[in-house]
Amino acid sequence: MSRIKEKELVRRTLDGDRDAFGSLFRTYQPRIYAAVRGRTCNRDDAEDLVQVTFMRAFLGLAGFRGEAAFSTWLTQIAIHVCTTHFRAQRARQARKCVVAGAGPELREMWEPACGEDPEEVLDRKEKRDLLIQGIRGLPTPYREVMRLRYVEERSYLEITEELQVPIGTVKSWLYRARAQLKEAFEASGVMGD
């Protein structure tokens, strides 16, 4: 794709034309996937990192000055996304090592109780499945922030570093996402008043 065409699609996207960004996505997704896949051995991680890359590109599109090719700018975002991902992954692994090395009295805090009621376990699983389904229906930024906070159990600081947005934005997105989920659950009869 020519740089003139790239700039035109960027301009149209900034003017609210989502199809224009869709064209950029379709054009550069294979290249970004290859760049990310070369850095991770896990296909699912690679697909997630590609989504995060394009989400960050979309949210930061106003910062694209056109001095370099769009593909170069996008690749730099992908590299940064991978670096952040692996840094967070190492931190999670370090926490797991601390838990594994802890004495039995501390491990009990993290491990499930042996005598749990199977009905309660099933009820929790069903609620979690409904929540995950509801999260999938949210707009991309809300979905991503919910996944990071409630599925990956990241701190607000980790989320701000991952998504490159201020902490106020993270809190706002979380609030709006929870409100949308509550509204959807109430409308479907999953939750009462």
Disulfide bonds with the S-S distance in Angstrom:
none
